Amino acid sequence: MTTAPGGASLLEIRDLDVTFTGPRRSLRTPPTVVRAVDGVSLDVRAGETLALVGESGSGKSTVARCVLGLVRPQAGTIRYDGRELGPVDKRPPELQRAVQMVFQDPGSSLNPRMSVGAIIREAWQVHPAVAPAGDRREALAAVLTDVGLDPGVAERRPSALSGGQRQRVSIARALALRPRLLVCDEAVSALDVSVQAQILRLLIDLQASHDLTVLFITHDLAVVRQIADRVAVMRKGELVELAPAGELFTSPSHPYTKGLLAAAYDLEGVEAPFRETQEQMS
Ligand SMILES: Nc1ncnc2c1ncn2[C@@H]1O[C@H](COP(=O)(O)OP(=O)(O)OP(=O)(O)O)[C@@H](O)[C@H]1O
């Protein structure tokens, strides 16, 4: 965790609405409509790690996908460094590059037929100015070293690596484009707890060494505790609480946050300081 930066906003999300329309079950029934994101406004400050938490289905990934330009909101705006972020294919190259994502499952997000080196070089084919052609061998070794991998893994395929190593490759691929904002969607959720801790440590170190701002999506409060400067809590598409991490864990203000904390403590077998609240809610 970095010292909580109180700096300017790098990312400004305002009044974001996303509705998904599902298929009709029959000609007589209306299509199902899901309000995935409902009026969310949120700032991510330069240099901080903001964790976006909430139960499954609360809308966290949809917010992340809007930031990446993969989902088009029905309403609202997203600005990066003061510039409006549209759909990914309409973004100028420098904005596409500046906002990168690390997904949950590197097993499916890394092409199994490509070597690690080819996966990373592919990013530079799209954005050649980041690593001029003559320098790519050194740049590849440097980015792999940055994420704690031996440059020799460039020759190997993702399937020959462990889950933790694969996630390091995903981080290297994002880092290769020198982003300022890294969106991590459940980036450590598929990993064993000990490997999780190593990847979180890596992200914390990279944030400091590469001057990154991180939007970290997770349902896991134990992870939040390790990495977040501030925490935003979503419930049923709405933002219900936003607080510095220390404050949220010691004195959550929203009953839903209290319930989430109580449930997390229960799962870990630790006495739940907020269990009473949870019982009152049920
Ligand atoms: N492409 C889609 N089409 C239809 N509904 C969707 C789509 N993507 C998400 N949803 C619905 O929107 C709601 C929010 O989903 P979202 O994935 O953003 O939540 P989440 O908090 O990230 O949950 P999880 O951690 O399970 O991914 C859910 O009800 C989900 O089923």
PDBQT file of the ligand as one rigid body, heavy atoms in Angstrom, charges set to zero:
ROOT
HETATM    1  N1  LIG A 301     -23.055  -8.552 -21.175  1.00  0.00    +0.000 N 
HETATM    2  C1  LIG A 301     -24.028  -8.674 -20.306  1.00  0.00    +0.000 A 
HETATM    3  N2  LIG A 301     -25.297  -8.948 -20.691  1.00  0.00    +0.000 NA
HETATM    4  C2  LIG A 301     -26.302  -9.044 -19.814  1.00  0.00    +0.000 A 
HETATM    5  N3  LIG A 301     -26.149  -8.861 -18.478  1.00  0.00    +0.000 NA
HETATM    6  C3  LIG A 301     -24.912  -8.591 -18.019  1.00  0.00    +0.000 A 
HETATM    7  C4  LIG A 301     -23.794  -8.476 -18.899  1.00  0.00    +0.000 A 
HETATM    8  N4  LIG A 301     -22.685  -8.192 -18.162  1.00  0.00    +0.000 NA
HETATM    9  C5  LIG A 301     -23.100  -8.120 -16.864  1.00  0.00    +0.000 A 
HETATM   10  N5  LIG A 301     -24.426  -8.360 -16.784  1.00  0.00    +0.000 N 
HETATM   11  C6  LIG A 301     -25.248  -8.333 -15.562  1.00  0.00    +0.000 C 
HETATM   12  O1  LIG A 301     -24.992  -7.083 -14.932  1.00  0.00    +0.000 OA
HETATM   13  C7  LIG A 301     -24.934  -7.236 -13.515  1.00  0.00    +0.000 C 
HETATM   14  C8  LIG A 301     -23.591  -6.728 -13.019  1.00  0.00    +0.000 C 
HETATM   15  O2  LIG A 301     -22.578  -7.624 -13.483  1.00  0.00    +0.000 OA
HETATM   16  P1  LIG A 301     -21.030  -7.388 -13.198  1.00  0.00    +0.000 P 
HETATM   17  O3  LIG A 301     -20.277  -8.506 -13.852  1.00  0.00    +0.000 OA
HETATM   18  O4  LIG A 301     -20.669  -6.000 -13.528  1.00  0.00    +0.000 OA
HETATM   19  O5  LIG A 301     -20.969  -7.568 -11.621  1.00  0.00    +0.000 OA
HETATM   20  P2  LIG A 301     -19.721  -7.872 -10.693  1.00  0.00    +0.000 P 
HETATM   21  O6  LIG A 301     -19.946  -7.128  -9.426  1.00  0.00    +0.000 OA
HETATM   22  O7  LIG A 301     -18.446  -7.605 -11.410  1.00  0.00    +0.000 OA
HETATM   23  O8  LIG A 301     -19.885  -9.418 -10.426  1.00  0.00    +0.000 OA
HETATM   24  P3  LIG A 301     -18.852 -10.613 -10.646  1.00  0.00    +0.000 P 
HETATM   25  O9  LIG A 301     -17.810 -10.413  -9.588  1.00  0.00    +0.000 OA
HETATM   26  O10 LIG A 301     -19.677 -11.838 -10.457  1.00  0.00    +0.000 OA
HETATM   27  O11 LIG A 301     -18.328 -10.437 -12.051  1.00  0.00    +0.000 OA
HETATM   28  C9  LIG A 301     -25.176  -8.708 -13.239  1.00  0.00    +0.000 C 
HETATM   29  O12 LIG A 301     -26.537  -8.886 -12.972  1.00  0.00    +0.000 OA
HETATM   30  C10 LIG A 301     -24.808  -9.383 -14.544  1.00  0.00    +0.000 C 
HETATM   31  O13 LIG A 301     -25.515 -10.589 -14.725  1.00  0.00    +0.000 OA
ENDROOT
TORSDOF 0
